[in-house]
Amino acid sequence: MRTRALLVNPYDPESVAAAMVQALAMPLEDRRARHEAIFQALLRDDIETWADRFLGVLGRPRGEVSDLERMAAVELH
């Protein structure tokens, strides 16, 4: 499993609640690994890197980009 942030739709209270339950139930080792991966991504990718990746995905024709790819463009790698 690739460690990363838990993704939620902030406008969907059930989604937020489910992610909170998942985070609270997660073993400490998993939480630490996810935190470290996110922290390293923040050190590696600045706002320009994120913006270039995000705008690159948005600029592709709609049929070429899945919703999952759109989400991955804003996710911390």
C-alpha positions as CSV (number, residue, x, y, z in Angstrom):
1,M,0.0,0.0,0.0
2,R,1.3,3.4,-0.9
3,T,1.1,5.6,2.2
4,R,-0.7,8.9,1.7
5,A,-3.3,11.2,3.1
6,L,-6.9,10.1,3.5
7,L,-9.0,11.8,0.8
8,V,-12.4,13.2,1.7
9,N,-15.0,15.4,0.1
10,P,-15.3,18.2,2.6
11,Y,-18.9,18.8,1.5
12,D,-19.9,15.2,2.4
13,P,-20.2,14.9,6.2
14,E,-20.5,11.1,6.1
15,S,-17.2,10.9,4.0
16,V,-15.4,13.1,6.5
17,A,-16.8,11.1,9.5
18,A,-15.7,7.8,7.9
19,A,-12.2,9.1,7.2
20,M,-12.0,10.3,10.8
21,V,-13.0,6.9,12.1
22,Q,-10.5,5.3,9.8
23,A,-7.7,7.6,11.0
24,L,-8.5,7.0,14.7
25,A,-8.6,3.2,14.2
26,M,-5.4,3.2,12.2
27,P,-2.4,1.6,13.9
28,L,0.2,4.1,15.1
29,E,2.8,2.7,12.7
30,D,0.5,3.4,9.7
31,R,-0.3,6.9,10.9
32,R,3.4,7.7,11.3
33,A,4.2,6.3,7.9
34,R,1.5,8.4,6.3
35,H,2.6,11.5,8.1
36,E,6.2,10.9,7.0
37,A,5.1,10.4,3.4
38,I,3.1,13.6,3.4
39,F,5.9,15.6,5.1
40,Q,8.4,14.4,2.5
41,A,6.1,15.4,-0.3
42,L,5.7,18.9,1.2
43,L,9.5,19.2,1.4
44,R,9.9,17.9,-2.2
45,D,7.1,19.6,-4.0
46,D,6.6,23.3,-3.8
47,I,3.5,25.2,-4.9
48,E,4.8,25.7,-8.4
49,T,5.2,21.9,-8.8
50,W,1.7,21.3,-7.6
51,A,0.2,24.0,-9.8
52,D,2.0,22.7,-12.9
53,R,0.8,19.1,-12.3
54,F,-2.8,20.3,-11.4
55,L,-3.0,22.6,-14.5
56,G,-1.5,19.9,-16.7
57,V,-4.3,17.5,-15.8
58,L,-7.0,20.2,-16.2
59,G,-5.7,21.1,-19.6
60,R,-6.1,17.6,-21.0
61,P,-9.3,16.8,-23.0
62,R,-12.1,15.5,-20.7
63,G,-12.2,12.0,-22.2
64,E,-8.5,11.5,-21.5
65,V,-8.7,12.1,-17.7
66,S,-10.6,10.0,-15.3
67,D,-12.0,11.5,-12.0
68,L,-9.4,9.4,-10.2
69,E,-6.6,11.0,-12.2
70,R,-8.0,14.4,-11.4
71,M,-7.9,13.6,-7.7
72,A,-4.4,12.3,-8.0
73,A,-3.2,15.6,-9.5
74,V,-4.0,17.4,-6.2
75,E,-2.9,14.5,-3.9
76,L,0.4,14.5,-2.2
77,H,2.7,12.0,-3.9
